[in-house]
Amino acid sequence: MKKDWIPVLLFATTGLVVANECISARRQKKKDDEAYAAWLTTHQPENVWSGSASSQIPNSTERGRLIQYGHDLIANTAQYLGPQGAVAQISNGMNCQNCHLKAGTVPYGNNFGKVYATYPLFRARNNGVQTIYDRVKDCFERSLNGHAPDTGSREMQAIYAYIQWLGEDVPKGTRPPGTSIMKLPYLDRSANPSAGMLVYKEKCSSCHGKEGEGQPSPVGPGYSYPPLWGPHSYNDGAGLYRLSNFAGFVYNNMPLGTNYHNPLLSEEEAWDVAAFVNSRPRPHLNQDNDWKVVAKKPVDFPFKPYTDTFSEEQHKFGPYQPIKEAQQRTK
């Protein structure tokens, strides 16, 4: 009789063990799910825009060849349109991709991702609606300190075609993450050119030169590393002459090896080196026709007149939060 109970006892014992393991497994799964949910709150899936490589351009077609030429103009502007350009001599020797990294494809690298989706666009600096052609013209006149090709030229049509190709999958009217220069939090002090000079010497001068002169390309016209000030750099009408733009750009992209996942400068260093670079001499652009509605000037636009009482110095170097608050009170 005793022997008849042994299998039953073994079965019951095994059932208890299995049940306990199931309960433990469910508890562990619940813990794992909770841990994963907590992880997701600080590690969102990658969703920033990144541009297609030039190897994906369908250059077996006529349109593809135009797109490819547009890419080449962006990547090697000096070769075609620089001081010794093969097509025209209308720019300062920098390449468009010195500011629009890797031909406008890098997340937070001043890329072209949102351009086709958002233009034509009203821009207060220009006092009206700009087309893509107008915006490219602006870049030639400001960042390249020169003159743009005619709108009907093959060069301008090619640049347009390339920008269109990069952004044609972006829904109209949208601005995907990563397609603007990142805006860093304002400092609670002025950005410091003297502190920025030390950052520049330690982390920037090996590429851009002790005097900001850049490094000429060893294989042709243009620069391997562009000049950051002096006669061959961007003029004081360029977007990067505003400290918030320069600081956000370098924070996510400089020095070499930086990306937005892995900034190598602190936010304070980015602001200070921006202040140093933009305190150095560079070409001047007559901006009398910009910002006709003075109240729309950004807090870091460094030239008078203003609707507030803050100095030109504070508008250039900060601190910016008091200016921002004053602007908000007058709206």
Secondary structure as GFF3:
##gff-version 3
##sequence-region A 1 331
A	DSSP	alpha_helix	2	42	.	.	.	ID=ss1
A	DSSP	three_ten_helix	54	56	.	.	.	ID=ss2
A	DSSP	alpha_helix	62	75	.	.	.	ID=ss3
A	DSSP	alpha_helix	77	81	.	.	.	ID=ss4
A	DSSP	three_ten_helix	96	98	.	.	.	ID=ss5
A	DSSP	alpha_helix	101	104	.	.	.	ID=ss6
A	DSSP	alpha_helix	115	118	.	.	.	ID=ss7
A	DSSP	beta_strand	121	123	.	.	.	ID=ss8
A	DSSP	three_ten_helix	124	126	.	.	.	ID=ss9
A	DSSP	beta_strand	128	130	.	.	.	ID=ss10
A	DSSP	alpha_helix	132	142	.	.	.	ID=ss11
A	DSSP	alpha_helix	154	167	.	.	.	ID=ss12
A	DSSP	alpha_helix	193	203	.	.	.	ID=ss13
A	DSSP	alpha_helix	205	208	.	.	.	ID=ss14
A	DSSP	beta_strand	215	216	.	.	.	ID=ss15
A	DSSP	beta_strand	223	225	.	.	.	ID=ss16
A	DSSP	three_ten_helix	239	241	.	.	.	ID=ss17
A	DSSP	alpha_helix	243	253	.	.	.	ID=ss18
A	DSSP	alpha_helix	267	277	.	.	.	ID=ss19
A	DSSP	three_ten_helix	294	296	.	.	.	ID=ss20
A	DSSP	alpha_helix	312	317	.	.	.	ID=ss21
A	DSSP	alpha_helix	321	329	.	.	.	ID=ss22
###
